[in-house]
Amino acid sequence: MAKARRRREITRPKETTSPHFKRDGTAKKQYRTHQEASSAAQLAWTLEAVDLNVYRCSHCHQWHIGRSSREE
């Protein structure tokens, strides 16, 4: 039976800012469509009352959710 490959965790230097990475340097969850990201943002609002924005990432060209930069 073949061994499952582990994905290498992509991290960035702490000094660099990018919409692709969280504050701790790990990559944000990627969504393939705007609808998937919107559903995840709505779920966060429903479960935890967290207001998140949906945006297209210039780094990976996928969709992410996150707080607006003014709130951080």
N, C-alpha and C positions, 0 to 999 in steps of 0.2 A: 504494500500500500504506500502510495506517495505521501511524503510529508507536506503539510500545508506550509506555504511560504508566509513568513511574517512581513508585514509592511514596515519599511523603515520610516521612523518618525521624522518628519521634516521640521526643522526648527530654524529660527532666524536669530541673528544677534539682537540682544535686548535694546541696543541703541537705535535700531532701524524700525521705522513705522511702515506698516502696510495693511491694507484692509483684508489681506489674506490670513493674517496671523492674530492670535489672541495676545493678550498682555503677557502671558507667561512664555510666549515664543512658539507655541504649538500651532499647527494649522487649524483653521476653523472648519467646521463640517461643511461639505460641499453638497449643493442640491443641483440636480440636472436641469430643472425648469423653475421658472418664476412661481408657478403654481405650487410646487412642492415646498419651496422656501416660504411662501405666504401661508401655507397650511401649518408649517412648523412654527411660524411667528404667531399665528392665531392660537395654536395650542399652548404656547408659552403664556400668552395673555390670559387664556381661560384657566390654566392651572395655577399660575403664579403671579398674575397681574403685572407681567413684565412687558412693556411696550417696545417691540423690536422692529427695525426697519429691514426691508429686503433690498439688496443691491447686487449688481453684477460686478464680479471681481476682475480687476484689470490684470491680475497676476495669473489666475488659472482659467478665466473666462467662464466660470461656473457661477452659481448664485450662493450668497451667504446671507445670514441674518445677523444683526447686531444693533447695539444702541447707537443713537446718533452721537457724534463726537462732542456735541455740547453737553450731553448728560454724563459723559465719562469724566 
